Amino acid sequence: MLNPKFYRITLCAPFLMVLLMLLHACSSTTQQSKLQQEIEQMDKEIMTYHDEAMPKMNKVMNLRRQINQQIDTCEDEMLKYSLQKISYELTKADKDMMSWMHQYQTPPVHDSSLHYLARQREEIKLIRDNIFSGIEKAEAAIKK
């Protein structure tokens, strides 16, 4: 006859395995949930930078048009060069925003997603800053 302890161990082993798998699954789910929250937070921050800059795009286009009109009538070569530089900055800011919007996607929940989002945050922040800087320079040049 087999030892009764053997039966208890045999019956408890599958239960312990299921319990360990559940604990691991809960831990994994908690980590996934935390990662999901971090991704959502970074995505919101990224979209905040985008939303600050995007309404300024019509202004960028209008200022560029005005600057280009000044370039066409300008006879001072130094001033013309400065205006061309501003026009280029406005064109680049517009192009960079359109390009960024075309390629940006909120990533799936994955460990590498945070690295991707950090790069995207820096990129859209730079684009936003370039848009504001271009507007400021263009407005100052038009007032002259």
C-alpha positions in Angstrom: 0.0 0.0 0.0 1.2 3.5 -0.9 1.9 6.1 1.8 -1.1 8.6 2.3 1.5 11.5 2.3 2.2 10.5 -1.3 -1.4 11.0 -2.3 -1.5 14.4 -0.6 1.6 15.5 -2.4 0.3 14.1 -5.7 -3.0 16.0 -5.2 -1.4 19.2 -4.1 1.3 19.4 -6.8 -1.1 20.4 -9.6 -2.9 22.9 -7.3 0.5 24.5 -6.5 1.4 24.6 -10.2 -1.8 26.4 -11.0 -1.4 28.8 -8.1 2.2 29.6 -9.2 1.0 30.2 -12.8 -1.8 32.5 -11.6 0.6 34.5 -9.5 3.0 34.9 -12.4 0.1 35.9 -14.7 -1.1 38.5 -12.2 2.5 39.9 -11.9 2.8 40.0 -15.7 -0.6 41.7 -16.0 0.4 44.4 -13.5 3.6 45.1 -15.4 1.7 45.3 -18.7 -0.9 47.6 -17.1 1.9 49.9 -15.7 3.6 49.9 -19.1 0.2 50.7 -20.8 -0.3 53.7 -18.4 3.2 55.0 -19.2 2.6 54.7 -22.9 -0.7 56.5 -22.6 0.9 59.3 -20.5 3.8 59.8 -23.0 1.4 59.7 -25.9 -0.7 62.5 -24.2 2.4 64.6 -23.7 3.4 64.1 -27.3 0.0 65.1 -28.5 0.1 68.2 -26.3 3.2 69.4 -28.1 1.5 68.6 -31.5 -1.7 70.4 -30.4 0.2 73.5 -29.4 1.9 73.8 -32.8 -0.7 72.5 -35.2 -3.1 75.5 -34.9 -0.1 77.8 -35.9 0.3 76.1 -39.3 -2.0 78.5 -41.2 0.0 81.4 -39.7 3.2 79.8 -40.9 1.8 79.5 -44.4 0.5 83.1 -44.4 3.8 84.5 -43.0 5.8 82.6 -45.6 3.7 84.0 -48.4 4.3 87.5 -47.0 8.0 86.9 -46.6 8.2 85.6 -50.2 6.4 88.7 -51.5 9.0 90.8 -49.7 11.8 88.8 -51.2 10.4 89.4 -54.7 10.5 93.2 -54.2 13.6 93.4 -52.1 16.7 95.1 -53.6 18.9 94.9 -50.5 20.9 91.7 -50.9 21.6 91.3 -47.2 17.9 91.8 -46.3 16.9 89.5 -49.1 19.2 86.7 -47.8 17.7 87.1 -44.3 14.2 86.9 -45.7 15.1 83.8 -47.7 16.5 82.2 -44.6 13.2 82.9 -42.7 11.2 81.6 -45.6 13.3 78.4 -45.6 12.8 78.0 -41.8 9.0 78.3 -42.2 9.0 75.9 -45.1 11.0 73.4 -43.1 8.8 73.8 -40.1 5.7 73.0 -42.2 7.4 70.1 -43.9 8.7 68.6 -40.7 5.2 68.8 -39.0 3.5 67.2 -42.0 6.2 64.4 -42.1 6.0 63.8 -38.4 2.2 63.5 -38.5 2.3 61.1 -41.4 4.7 58.7 -39.6 3.6 59.0 -36.0 1.7 56.1 -34.5 0.9 55.2 -30.9 2.9 52.0 -30.4 1.5 48.7 -29.0 2.3 47.8 -25.4 5.9 46.6 -25.6 9.1 47.3 -23.7 10.7 49.2 -26.7 7.6 51.5 -26.9 8.9 53.9 -24.3 12.1 54.4 -26.2 10.2 55.1 -29.4 7.9 57.5 -27.6 10.8 59.3 -26.0 12.3 59.9 -29.4 9.0 61.1 -30.8 8.5 63.4 -27.9 11.9 65.1 -28.5 11.2 65.3 -32.3 7.7 66.9 -32.0 9.0 69.3 -29.3 11.8 70.4 -31.6 9.2 70.8 -34.4 7.0 72.9 -32.2 9.9 75.1 -31.1 10.9 75.6 -34.7 7.4 76.6 -35.7 7.2 79.2 -32.9 10.7 80.5 -33.7 9.9 80.8 -37.4 6.7 82.7 -36.6 8.6 85.1 -34.3 11.3 85.8 -36.8 8.9 86.3 -39.7 6.7 88.6 -37.7 9.7 90.7 -36.7 10.9 90.8 -40.3 7.5 91.9 -41.6 7.3 94.8 -39.0 10.6 96.3 -40.3 
